[in-house]
Amino acid sequence: MTALLIENVSKSYGPLETVCDVSLHLAAGERLALLGHNGAGKTTLMRMVLGLTPLTSGKIEVLGVAPGSRAARRAIGFLPESVAFHGALTGREQLHHFARLKSVKASVADDFLERVGLTHAMNRKIRTYSKGMRQRIGLAQALLGQPKLAVLDEPTSGLDPISRHEFYDIVDDLAKAGTAVLLSSHALTDLETRTDRIAIMSKGRLLANDSLMSLRKSAGLPIKVQVTATEATADQVAQRLGGQRINGCTITLNVQQEGKVALLGEIASLGNLVKDIDVTPASLEDLYRHYSTADQEGT
């Protein structure tokens, strides 16, 4: 089932076009990361999905209904980039308030407080919370009511590495239960293994939209191979393989995808001359830079 359909969507403010002919779809249980620099159009696109900003042209459907409709609002869980709560309320009081708005039992809200790691602070005033703790309250309210579509704008802002890992565990559980997840983030390393597809925007336009593996293949960026030899064999290994020698005993080589297997076979043939090997494909940060630079060069 298609949870989110975006077809040829554009948004203009007078002569300024902030989103230009963007088409995306998101299936139930799919996790899509929306990337782009500040001002790329990500937040505007999310606001149109939420029904907060009208479209200039194109079509958006949330579970087959118009964005902003009652049915769409009930289907969506939203976490904005900057969350703001009533400082005089405790975390538990605030989440119970959201639970009443979503017709969810208070006990379910308490379960979510535990899930986001706030049970120990649930009776403290929110004004005493750190930014990361407020972000956890925001995540908990977004997940109340088992949303069919979760829209998360910079959801890991203010979270430490362990909390970010726990957050993506929750996202994984949501997706397994059938919730479609649309999220934007500048923490690219976290997204590499925790999303199904990557969409890259720049200047309001969609530059790429595919799986990480397919984006790597399309970009044609080289794979980095590091071979570690011993002090006694480093010269011989470097002579046989070529590449750049660094740190005395390490030889670095770059190879395209189609040449990887042949190179690994050549390295294996060196036998005991080699102590270790490390193969690193293009990272998501490399891909983001590649597509963004290609766009800038094309304008």
Secondary structure, DSSP 8 states (H G I E B T S, - for coil): -EEEEEEEEEEEETTEEEEEEEEEEEETT-EEEEE--TTSSHHHHHHHHHTSS--SEEEEEETTB-TTSHHHHHHEEEE-SS----TTSBHHHHHHHHHHHTT--HHHHHHHHHHTT-GGGTTSBGGG--HHHHHHHHHHHHHTT--SEEEEESTTTT--HHHHHHHHHHHHHHHHTT-EEEEE-S-HHHHTTT-SEEEEEETTEEEEEE-HHHHHHHHT--EEEEEEE-TTTHHHHHHHH-SEEETTTEEEEEE-GGGHHHHHHHHHTTGGGEEEEEEE---HHHHHHHHHHHHHHT-
